[in-house]
Amino acid sequence: MDIKVYHQMVEQVFSDLGVDPATCRGEQPGQWNLKKGSASVWVDIFKIEGKDYGYFQCMAPICKIPTTNKEAFFHEALETNHKLYGVGFTVYKDGLYIKMIREVEGLEASEILTGLNRIGNYADEYDDYFNNKYIKGSGSAPI
């Protein structure tokens, strides 16, 4: 499988949105970084080393895990997951993120656009919400 076909597909979606893909490229091939309002959106197309398959992933940081009131924080994040479509909250290192991932096999440009929109819109909504409710004034810095 030539993963670069999917890199080109992502960059075409960016171009169709009026965004210069070159300004969004990350450090490694297959990585891009965008903004949607206050949210950062990370896009990855990657292949598992030694395997003939790969993944499309959209992910956005929401906030750090709070140092206090963790039970309420995680409870609310899990309850919120039930309201989301095709994406979900996940914990990575010391932060709460929103993420979607799927195999690249059969991936279409419309699915890339949908993933970008969902992750971007949800992240833009929930980063402010969770930071204001659980992080500000808690002594934790935003992610």
Backbone as a chain_set.jsonl record, in Angstrom:
{"seq": "MDIKVYHQMVEQVFSDLGVDPATCRGEQPGQWNLKKGSASVWVDIFKIEGKDYGYFQCMAPICKIPTTNKEAFFHEALETNHKLYGVGFTVYKDGLYIKMIREVEGLEASEILTGLNRIGNYADEYDDYFNNKYIKGSGSAPI", "coords": {"N": [[0.848, -1.179, 0.0], [0.552, 2.175, -0.863], [1.06, 4.704, 1.133], [1.32, 7.372, 0.685], [-0.567, 8.199, -1.132], [-2.781, 8.697, 0.422], [-1.809, 10.766, 1.97], [-1.716, 12.761, 0.026], [-4.439, 12.947, -0.475], [-5.43, 14.027, 1.945], [-4.14, 16.51, 1.876], [-5.337, 17.593, -0.383], [-7.957, 17.906, 0.507], [-7.522, 19.883, 2.441], [-6.69, 21.959, 0.735], [-9.053, 22.298, -0.757], [-10.576, 23.408, 1.237], [-9.514, 25.868, 1.347], [-7.156, 26.144, 2.692], [-3.679, 26.306, 2.959], [-1.848, 23.491, 2.552], [0.888, 23.192, 3.02], [1.521, 24.937, 5.065], [0.52, 23.678, 7.231], [1.788, 21.323, 7.702], [3.309, 18.833, 9.737], [6.1, 17.725, 11.771], [6.847, 15.225, 10.808], [6.386, 13.269, 7.787], [2.992, 12.916, 6.811], [1.765, 14.133, 8.929], [-0.221, 16.769, 10.173], [-1.187, 20.012, 11.352], [-3.828, 21.94, 12.488], [-6.011, 24.747, 13.187], [-9.08, 25.243, 14.854], [-11.106, 27.564, 15.747], [-10.516, 27.999, 19.118], [-9.24, 25.624, 19.339], [-6.7, 23.171, 18.737], [-6.12, 21.0, 16.044], [-5.046, 17.873, 15.22], [-3.852, 15.971, 12.569], [-3.23, 12.805, 11.31], [-1.78, 10.517, 9.084], [-0.814, 7.338, 8.935], [1.299, 4.445, 8.687], [1.557, 1.195, 9.944], [4.583, -0.025, 10.989], [6.164, -2.491, 9.083], [3.801, -3.629, 8.337], [1.023, -3.947, 6.049], [-0.957, -1.992, 6.145], [-2.692, 0.991, 7.14], [-3.565, 4.002, 8.997], [-5.977, 6.636, 9.451], [-6.109, 9.382, 11.437], [-7.657, 11.751, 13.521], [-7.209, 14.151, 15.985], [-7.53, 16.025, 18.99], [-6.292, 18.145, 21.523], [-7.895, 18.625, 24.65], [-7.852, 19.339, 27.452], [-5.652, 19.443, 30.337], [-5.454, 16.717, 32.666], [-7.221, 17.29, 35.566], [-5.899, 18.259, 38.792], [-7.437, 18.114, 40.99], [-10.771, 17.068, 41.928], [-11.106, 14.914, 40.213], [-12.772, 12.639, 39.886], [-15.353, 13.644, 39.272], [-14.683, 15.012, 36.938], [-13.819, 12.917, 35.151], [-16.166, 11.419, 35.125], [-17.973, 13.227, 33.945], [-16.73, 13.518, 31.434], [-17.026, 10.915, 30.408], [-19.833, 10.697, 30.358], [-20.354, 12.689, 28.489], [-19.223, 11.542, 26.222], [-21.223, 9.838, 25.35], [-22.944, 11.499, 23.977], [-21.606, 12.221, 21.694], [-20.769, 11.901, 18.198], [-19.291, 9.446, 16.362], [-16.767, 9.956, 17.375], [-14.623, 10.232, 20.28], [-13.801, 10.914, 23.737], [-10.531, 10.553, 25.041], [-7.789, 9.516, 27.08], [-4.515, 10.585, 27.109], [-1.253, 10.393, 28.05], [-0.929, 13.032, 30.213], [-3.32, 14.271, 29.647], [-6.667, 15.121, 28.479], [-8.181, 14.208, 25.509], [-9.841, 14.503, 22.33], [-10.814, 12.19, 19.909], [-10.703, 10.455, 16.773], [-10.382, 7.565, 14.791], [-9.564, 5.556, 11.984], [-9.154, 2.889, 9.595], [-7.109, 3.4, 6.684], [-7.736, 2.153, 4.344], [-9.955, 2.299, 1.733], [-10.648, 4.864, 2.386], [-12.191, 8.011, 1.88], [-12.269, 11.34, 0.529], [-14.436, 12.785, 1.545], [-14.813, 11.627, 4.045], [-12.523, 12.388, 5.392], [-12.934, 15.142, 5.514], [-15.304, 15.169, 7.066], [-14.289, 14.056, 9.45], [-12.385, 16.024, 10.19], [-14.13, 18.218, 10.578], [-15.843, 17.25, 12.635], [-14.06, 16.644, 14.799], [-12.8, 19.148, 15.042], [-15.004, 20.914, 15.593], [-16.186, 19.768, 17.933], [-13.932, 19.825, 19.647], [-13.409, 22.573, 19.774], [-15.641, 23.406, 21.138], [-15.594, 21.87, 23.569], [-13.018, 22.201, 24.685], [-12.842, 24.773, 25.817], [-14.994, 24.551, 27.619], [-14.3, 22.363, 29.425], [-11.81, 23.293, 30.351], [-12.522, 25.73, 31.592], [-14.295, 24.806, 33.567], [-12.903, 22.817, 35.052], [-10.122, 23.27, 35.121], [-9.134, 26.016, 35.181], [-8.149, 28.003, 37.862], [-7.513, 25.792, 39.335], [-4.892, 25.331, 39.604], [-3.674, 23.839, 37.688], [-2.136, 23.906, 34.499], [-3.406, 24.836, 31.265], [-3.614, 22.435, 28.565]], "CA": [[0.0, 0.0, 0.0], [1.278, 3.449, -0.919], [0.429, 5.613, 2.098], [1.408, 8.747, 0.174], [-1.84, 8.499, -1.798], [-3.654, 9.253, 1.445], [-1.237, 12.083, 2.298], [-2.184, 13.67, -1.024], [-5.875, 13.133, -0.29], [-5.587, 14.976, 3.051], [-3.718, 17.834, 1.421], [-6.357, 18.094, -1.316], [-9.076, 18.371, 1.331], [-7.104, 21.178, 2.984], [-6.741, 22.931, -0.367], [-10.47, 22.548, -1.048], [-11.071, 24.269, 2.315], [-8.832, 27.155, 1.255], [-6.017, 26.125, 3.605], [-2.439, 25.87, 2.318], [-1.374, 22.331, 3.305], [2.295, 23.342, 3.392], [1.607, 25.669, 6.34], [-0.031, 22.819, 8.285], [2.565, 20.084, 7.838], [4.02, 18.597, 10.988], [7.525, 17.378, 11.699], [7.003, 13.985, 10.048], [5.405, 13.1, 6.701], [1.728, 12.354, 7.262], [1.282, 14.876, 10.099], [-0.652, 18.136, 9.927], [-1.757, 20.697, 12.515], [-4.746, 23.015, 12.104], [-6.765, 25.388, 14.272], [-10.525, 25.467, 14.696], [-11.389, 28.42, 16.892], [-9.476, 27.913, 20.136], [-8.741, 24.25, 19.392], [-5.719, 22.617, 17.8], [-6.551, 19.725, 15.48], [-3.913, 17.131, 14.675], [-4.235, 14.964, 11.587], [-2.148, 11.852, 11.037], [-1.937, 9.352, 8.213], [0.391, 6.562, 9.233], [1.331, 3.022, 8.385], [2.207, 0.41, 10.982], [5.839, -0.547, 10.448], [6.172, -3.912, 8.77], [2.452, -4.07, 7.98], [0.523, -3.352, 4.807], [-2.165, -1.219, 6.402], [-2.433, 2.258, 7.814], [-4.678, 4.635, 9.693], [-6.267, 8.059, 9.428], [-6.476, 9.787, 12.793], [-7.838, 13.164, 13.882], [-7.153, 14.213, 17.44], [-7.385, 17.398, 19.487], [-6.186, 18.257, 22.98], [-8.993, 19.323, 25.313], [-7.294, 19.957, 28.659], [-4.897, 18.556, 31.216], [-6.237, 16.044, 33.701], [-7.135, 18.178, 36.735], [-5.267, 17.706, 39.986], [-8.507, 17.916, 41.976], [-12.095, 16.821, 41.368], [-10.915, 13.996, 39.088], [-13.907, 11.739, 39.693], [-16.393, 14.391, 38.55], [-14.12, 15.296, 35.623], [-13.9, 11.719, 34.315], [-17.579, 11.077, 34.997], [-18.564, 14.103, 32.935], [-16.156, 13.179, 30.124], [-17.663, 9.682, 29.935], [-21.225, 11.016, 30.009], [-20.325, 13.473, 27.252], [-18.948, 10.603, 25.128], [-22.486, 9.271, 24.877], [-23.594, 12.485, 23.102], [-20.757, 12.492, 20.538], [-20.975, 11.056, 17.025], [-18.119, 8.97, 15.626], [-15.532, 10.375, 18.041], [-14.739, 10.054, 21.716], [-12.733, 11.391, 24.596], [-9.516, 9.578, 25.414], [-6.71, 10.053, 27.902], [-3.174, 10.32, 26.593], [-0.313, 10.996, 29.001], [-1.604, 13.759, 31.298], [-4.358, 15.121, 29.081], [-7.902, 14.638, 27.872], [-8.197, 14.495, 24.075], [-10.953, 13.954, 21.564], [-10.112, 11.452, 18.862], [-11.332, 9.468, 15.898], [-9.379, 6.843, 14.013], [-10.077, 4.494, 11.124], [-8.201, 2.392, 8.618], [-7.089, 4.201, 5.458], [-8.303, 1.361, 3.259], [-11.273, 2.768, 1.327], [-10.875, 6.236, 2.859], [-12.573, 8.985, 0.871], [-12.079, 12.742, 0.919], [-15.574, 13.224, 2.358], [-14.604, 11.141, 5.41], [-11.491, 13.258, 5.966], [-13.619, 16.399, 5.82], [-16.193, 14.918, 8.2], [-13.445, 13.9, 10.635], [-11.864, 17.354, 10.545], [-15.226, 19.031, 11.101], [-16.301, 16.744, 13.933], [-13.037, 16.855, 15.825], [-12.634, 20.594, 15.213], [-16.165, 21.519, 16.248], [-16.283, 19.28, 19.316], [-12.787, 20.325, 20.423], [-13.597, 24.004, 20.0], [-16.677, 23.535, 22.164], [-15.289, 21.248, 24.857], [-11.772, 22.656, 25.326], [-13.205, 25.896, 26.681], [-15.881, 24.09, 28.678], [-13.572, 21.594, 30.446], [-10.792, 24.156, 30.962], [-13.181, 26.676, 32.5], [-14.945, 24.129, 34.68], [-12.048, 21.963, 35.873], [-8.697, 23.606, 35.14], [-8.901, 27.375, 35.661], [-8.244, 28.13, 39.303], [-7.147, 24.54, 40.016], [-3.442, 25.247, 39.681], [-3.184, 23.129, 36.516], [-2.033, 24.723, 33.288], [-4.083, 24.225, 30.105], [-2.773, 21.534, 27.79]], "C": [[0.892, 1.24, 0.0], [0.545, 4.468, -0.059], [0.414, 7.054, 1.595], [0.161, 9.161, -0.594], [-2.783, 9.178, -0.81], [-3.134, 10.595, 1.96], [-1.751, 13.115, 1.302], [-3.676, 13.96, -0.868], [-6.141, 14.145, 0.827], [-5.244, 16.383, 2.58], [-4.701, 18.419, 0.417], [-7.574, 18.601, -0.548], [-8.734, 19.731, 1.937], [-7.202, 22.261, 1.914], [-8.174, 23.298, -0.716], [-11.104, 23.448, 0.005], [-10.435, 25.663, 2.282], [-7.653, 27.276, 2.197], [-4.796, 25.602, 2.854], [-1.865, 24.699, 3.125], [0.075, 22.47, 3.771], [2.441, 24.041, 4.74], [1.14, 24.814, 7.519], [0.815, 21.577, 8.554], [3.307, 20.033, 9.158], [5.471, 18.225, 10.737], [7.782, 16.159, 10.828], [6.027, 13.96, 8.874], [4.138, 12.438, 7.247], [1.187, 13.002, 8.521], [0.933, 16.292, 9.681], [-1.266, 18.693, 11.202], [-2.586, 21.876, 12.024], [-5.347, 23.642, 13.358], [-8.227, 25.473, 13.874], [-10.934, 26.265, 15.924], [-10.236, 28.363, 17.872], [-8.782, 26.556, 20.157], [-7.666, 23.975, 18.341], [-6.238, 21.273, 17.332], [-5.338, 19.086, 14.81], [-4.427, 16.04, 13.758], [-3.015, 14.1, 11.305], [-2.626, 10.795, 10.052], [-0.665, 8.549, 8.439], [0.184, 5.087, 8.931], [2.054, 2.336, 9.537], [3.443, -0.249, 10.36], [5.769, -2.06, 10.266], [4.816, -4.475, 8.377], [2.011, -3.37, 6.701], [-0.826, -2.67, 5.023], [-1.791, 0.033, 7.182], [-3.711, 2.842, 8.375], [-4.76, 6.129, 9.394], [-6.75, 8.402, 10.829], [-6.604, 11.301, 12.873], [-7.921, 13.2, 15.394], [-6.959, 15.664, 17.855], [-7.248, 17.377, 21.006], [-7.341, 19.082, 23.535], [-8.463, 20.057, 26.545], [-6.411, 18.953, 29.389], [-5.873, 17.857, 32.155], [-6.117, 16.909, 34.956], [-6.472, 17.471, 37.918], [-6.284, 17.465, 41.096], [-9.794, 17.605, 41.22], [-12.047, 15.863, 40.171], [-12.135, 13.104, 38.825], [-15.024, 12.426, 38.908], [-15.948, 14.676, 37.115], [-14.287, 14.079, 34.697], [-15.35, 11.276, 34.115], [-18.241, 11.927, 33.909], [-18.022, 13.8, 31.544], [-16.812, 11.915, 29.561], [-19.129, 9.913, 29.567], [-21.296, 11.791, 28.694], [-20.059, 12.571, 26.053], [-20.235, 10.058, 24.525], [-23.202, 10.201, 23.892], [-22.843, 12.701, 21.793], [-21.012, 11.487, 19.421], [-19.65, 10.723, 16.365], [-16.779, 9.361, 16.204], [-15.695, 10.11, 19.534], [-13.578, 10.668, 22.462], [-11.8, 10.234, 24.922], [-8.487, 10.283, 26.291], [-5.394, 9.625, 27.282], [-2.209, 11.106, 27.463], [-1.095, 11.724, 30.083], [-2.734, 14.647, 30.79], [-5.583, 14.371, 28.603], [-7.898, 15.115, 26.424], [-9.515, 14.005, 23.497], [-10.345, 13.372, 20.297], [-11.073, 10.628, 18.028], [-10.219, 8.832, 15.086], [-10.088, 5.779, 13.178], [-8.973, 4.053, 10.174], [-8.234, 3.287, 7.378], [-7.689, 3.45, 4.279], [-9.717, 1.84, 2.96], [-11.603, 4.186, 1.772], [-11.198, 7.163, 1.693], [-12.408, 10.391, 1.424], [-13.218, 13.23, 1.814], [-15.436, 12.772, 3.81], [-13.532, 11.952, 6.129], [-12.135, 14.572, 6.394], [-14.546, 16.247, 7.024], [-15.398, 14.786, 9.488], [-12.886, 15.218, 11.115], [-12.947, 18.214, 11.182], [-15.684, 18.561, 12.474], [-15.289, 17.027, 15.032], [-12.876, 18.349, 16.095], [-13.779, 21.239, 15.964], [-16.304, 21.075, 17.698], [-15.143, 19.833, 20.169], [-12.945, 21.801, 20.74], [-14.653, 24.262, 21.07], [-16.181, 23.061, 23.525], [-13.959, 21.67, 25.468], [-12.061, 23.82, 26.27], [-14.034, 25.425, 27.877], [-15.089, 23.382, 29.789], [-12.48, 22.433, 31.112], [-11.418, 25.123, 31.958], [-13.741, 25.986, 33.736], [-13.958, 23.424, 35.617], [-10.601, 22.433, 36.016], [-8.44, 25.0, 35.69], [-9.12, 27.453, 37.16], [-7.851, 26.887, 40.066], [-5.647, 24.431, 40.215], [-2.838, 24.473, 38.524], [-3.137, 24.085, 35.336], [-2.832, 24.048, 32.177], [-3.101, 23.375, 29.307], [-2.144, 22.248, 26.619]], "O": [[1.855, 1.334, 0.761], [-0.469, 5.029, -0.475], [-0.409, 7.859, 2.03], [-0.137, 10.351, -0.696], [-3.495, 10.118, -1.164], [-3.919, 11.463, 2.342], [-2.169, 14.207, 1.686], [-4.123, 15.083, -1.101], [-6.988, 15.025, 0.672], [-5.976, 17.333, 2.856], [-4.878, 19.637, 0.376], [-8.158, 19.62, -0.917], [-9.571, 20.634, 1.943], [-7.733, 23.344, 2.16], [-8.482, 24.467, -0.944], [-12.057, 24.17, -0.288], [-10.776, 26.528, 3.088], [-7.193, 28.383, 2.477], [-4.87, 24.569, 2.188], [-1.438, 24.892, 4.264], [0.445, 21.922, 4.809], [3.386, 23.765, 5.48], [1.344, 25.185, 8.675], [0.579, 20.863, 9.528], [3.854, 21.028, 9.633], [5.993, 18.389, 9.634], [8.824, 16.07, 10.178], [4.956, 14.562, 8.95], [4.213, 11.509, 8.05], [0.25, 12.483, 9.127], [1.674, 16.938, 8.941], [-1.795, 17.949, 12.027], [-2.111, 22.704, 11.247], [-5.197, 23.112, 14.459], [-8.566, 25.737, 12.72], [-11.091, 25.71, 17.011], [-9.096, 28.646, 17.504], [-7.833, 26.36, 20.917], [-7.72, 24.478, 17.219], [-6.743, 20.488, 18.135], [-4.695, 19.686, 13.949], [-5.324, 15.279, 14.12], [-1.913, 14.604, 11.089], [-3.726, 10.255, 10.174], [0.435, 9.028, 8.163], [-0.933, 4.569, 8.922], [3.053, 2.849, 10.043], [3.353, -0.936, 9.343], [5.371, -2.799, 11.167], [4.694, -5.67, 8.11], [2.559, -2.334, 6.322], [-1.722, -2.763, 4.185], [-0.727, 0.118, 7.794], [-4.791, 2.265, 8.251], [-3.756, 6.788, 9.123], [-7.684, 7.788, 11.344], [-5.763, 12.037, 12.356], [-8.612, 12.39, 16.012], [-6.304, 16.438, 17.156], [-7.994, 16.68, 21.694], [-7.718, 20.107, 22.966], [-8.618, 21.273, 26.655], [-6.428, 17.76, 29.088], [-6.974, 18.346, 32.404], [-5.002, 17.228, 35.367], [-6.489, 16.245, 38.019], [-6.025, 16.706, 42.03], [-9.892, 17.851, 40.017], [-12.84, 15.982, 39.238], [-12.484, 12.849, 37.672], [-15.577, 11.841, 37.977], [-16.751, 14.59, 36.186], [-14.829, 14.198, 33.598], [-15.71, 10.806, 33.035], [-18.974, 11.413, 33.065], [-18.777, 13.822, 30.572], [-17.118, 11.853, 28.37], [-19.609, 9.377, 28.568], [-22.196, 11.57, 27.885], [-20.607, 12.803, 24.976], [-20.316, 9.843, 23.316], [-23.983, 9.735, 23.063], [-23.387, 13.304, 20.868], [-21.422, 10.355, 19.676], [-18.961, 11.612, 15.864], [-15.746, 9.119, 15.578], [-16.793, 9.797, 19.994], [-12.512, 10.911, 21.898], [-12.228, 9.088, 25.059], [-8.343, 11.504, 26.24], [-5.189, 8.452, 26.971], [-2.326, 12.324, 27.599], [-1.86, 11.089, 30.809], [-3.071, 15.652, 31.416], [-5.55, 13.165, 28.357], [-7.643, 16.288, 26.15], [-10.213, 13.193, 24.105], [-9.469, 13.981, 19.683], [-12.11, 10.167, 18.506], [-9.235, 9.485, 14.738], [-11.077, 5.185, 13.607], [-7.984, 4.759, 9.978], [-9.272, 3.866, 7.058], [-8.109, 4.075, 3.305], [-10.585, 1.795, 3.831], [-12.719, 4.659, 1.558], [-10.553, 7.105, 0.646], [-12.408, 10.601, 2.637], [-12.986, 14.004, 2.742], [-15.898, 13.467, 4.715], [-13.623, 12.176, 7.336], [-11.906, 15.054, 7.504], [-14.567, 17.108, 7.904], [-15.788, 15.344, 10.514], [-12.906, 15.506, 12.311], [-12.713, 18.862, 12.202], [-15.89, 19.373, 13.375], [-15.632, 17.585, 16.074], [-12.823, 18.768, 17.251], [-13.551, 22.03, 16.88], [-16.513, 21.899, 18.589], [-15.372, 20.266, 21.299], [-12.647, 22.234, 21.853], [-14.56, 25.235, 21.819], [-16.33, 23.767, 24.523], [-13.778, 21.513, 26.675], [-11.573, 23.842, 27.4], [-13.8, 25.851, 29.009], [-15.192, 23.756, 30.957], [-12.248, 22.299, 32.314], [-10.89, 25.311, 33.054], [-13.666, 26.531, 34.837], [-14.147, 23.428, 36.833], [-9.919, 22.024, 36.956], [-7.607, 25.158, 36.583], [-10.154, 27.021, 37.668], [-7.846, 26.891, 41.297], [-5.177, 23.536, 40.917], [-1.616, 24.443, 38.379], [-3.99, 24.962, 35.195], [-2.929, 22.822, 32.145], [-1.89, 23.585, 29.377], [-1.399, 21.638, 25.852]]}, "num_chains": 1, "name": "protein.A"}
